[in-house]
């Protein structure tokens, strides 16, 4: 099933959901220290391997991180070819002074925001959805 590509229906159907827990971005040399499904995301860059983990996993592995985030899932099934969705919600968050890191997966967009801003981020995304 293909995701929605039109911006207006996407924005009307954002339905942001705050996932439980706290998450961090860490840099690792290899993945051997991780077990099974512990990594939420793995991305290889020239400088190393970035992993998104639950904070408790990073703490157990004694991995360094600089920002503790909350994970928000936009439950609308967006197409990877959709134009303007990321720009719309990141602009709305930026207008509220909320930094975000975005992961576009096959079905949904996932937004990582500072834990202290999670409630305001959800409110902002709901407001963006309702004004469409």
C-alpha positions as CSV (number, residue, x, y, z in Angstrom):
1,X,0.0,0.0,0.0
2,X,1.4,3.4,-1.0
3,X,1.4,6.2,1.5
4,X,-0.3,9.6,1.0
5,X,1.6,12.0,-1.2
6,X,-0.7,15.1,-1.0
7,X,0.4,17.6,1.6
8,X,-3.1,18.8,2.7
9,X,-4.4,15.3,3.6
10,X,-1.1,14.5,5.3
11,X,-1.2,17.6,7.5
12,X,-4.8,17.0,8.4
13,X,-4.0,13.4,9.5
14,X,-0.7,13.8,11.4
15,X,-2.0,12.2,14.6
16,X,1.3,12.6,16.5
17,X,1.9,9.9,19.2
18,X,4.5,10.3,21.9
19,X,6.4,7.0,22.3
20,X,7.2,6.0,25.9
21,X,10.8,6.3,27.1
22,X,13.8,8.5,26.5
23,X,16.1,8.2,23.5
24,X,19.7,9.2,22.6
25,X,21.9,9.4,19.6
26,X,25.3,7.7,20.0
27,X,28.3,7.1,17.8
28,X,29.8,3.6,17.9
29,X,32.7,2.0,16.1
30,X,30.8,-1.2,15.4
31,X,27.5,-2.9,16.3
32,X,29.0,-5.8,18.2
33,X,28.1,-4.4,21.6
34,X,24.4,-4.1,20.7
35,X,22.0,-7.1,21.2
36,X,19.1,-7.9,18.8
37,X,16.6,-5.2,18.5
38,X,18.2,-2.7,20.9
39,X,18.9,-0.1,18.1
40,X,16.0,2.0,17.0
41,X,18.0,3.2,14.0
42,X,21.4,2.5,12.6
43,X,23.0,4.9,10.1
44,X,26.5,4.5,8.7
45,X,28.4,7.8,8.0
46,X,32.1,8.3,7.0
47,X,32.9,9.3,10.6
48,X,31.3,6.3,12.3
49,X,28.0,4.6,13.0
50,X,25.2,6.6,14.5
51,X,22.6,4.6,16.5
52,X,19.4,5.8,18.2
53,X,18.9,3.9,21.4
54,X,16.8,4.0,24.5
55,X,18.7,6.0,27.1
56,X,18.8,3.1,29.5
57,X,20.5,0.9,26.8
58,X,23.1,3.6,26.1
59,X,23.7,4.0,29.9
60,X,24.2,0.3,30.3
61,X,26.7,0.2,27.5
62,X,28.4,3.3,28.8
63,X,27.9,5.1,25.5
64,X,28.3,8.9,25.3
65,X,25.4,11.2,24.2
66,X,24.7,14.9,24.4
67,X,20.9,15.2,24.1
68,X,18.1,13.2,25.7
69,X,15.1,13.1,23.4
70,X,11.5,12.1,23.2
71,X,10.3,10.1,20.2
72,X,7.1,11.3,18.4
73,X,5.6,9.2,15.6
74,X,3.4,10.9,13.0
75,X,0.9,8.0,12.5
76,X,-0.2,9.2,9.1
77,X,1.1,6.8,6.4
78,X,3.1,9.2,4.3
79,X,4.8,8.4,1.0
80,X,8.5,8.7,0.9
81,X,7.9,10.8,-2.2
82,X,5.6,13.3,-0.4
83,X,6.7,16.9,-0.8
84,X,6.6,19.5,1.9
85,X,5.6,17.5,4.9
86,X,8.9,17.6,6.7
87,X,9.3,21.3,5.9
88,X,5.8,22.0,7.3
89,X,6.2,20.3,10.7
90,X,9.9,21.3,11.2
91,X,8.9,24.9,10.5
92,X,6.1,24.8,13.0
93,X,8.4,23.3,15.6
94,X,11.1,25.8,14.9
95,X,8.6,28.7,15.3
96,X,8.1,27.4,18.9
97,X,11.8,27.1,19.5
98,X,11.8,23.3,19.4
99,X,14.8,21.6,17.8
100,X,14.1,18.3,16.1
101,X,15.8,15.4,14.4
102,X,13.7,13.6,11.8
103,X,13.7,10.0,10.6
104,X,11.6,9.1,7.6
105,X,10.7,5.4,7.6
106,X,8.6,3.4,5.1
107,X,5.3,4.1,6.8
108,X,5.7,7.0,9.1
109,X,7.9,10.0,10.0
110,X,9.5,10.0,13.4
111,X,10.6,13.1,15.2
112,X,13.1,13.2,18.1
113,X,12.8,16.4,20.2
114,X,14.4,17.4,23.5
115,X,12.5,15.6,26.4
116,X,11.7,19.0,28.0
117,X,9.9,20.1,24.8
118,X,7.9,16.9,24.2
119,X,4.5,18.2,25.4
120,X,4.9,21.5,23.5
121,X,5.9,19.6,20.4
122,X,2.8,17.4,20.5
123,X,0.6,20.5,21.1
124,X,2.3,22.2,18.1
125,X,1.8,19.3,15.8
126,X,-1.8,18.9,16.8
127,X,-2.4,22.6,16.2
128,X,-0.7,22.3,12.8
129,X,-3.0,19.5,11.9
130,X,-6.2,21.2,13.1
131,X,-5.5,24.5,11.2
132,X,-5.5,22.6,7.9
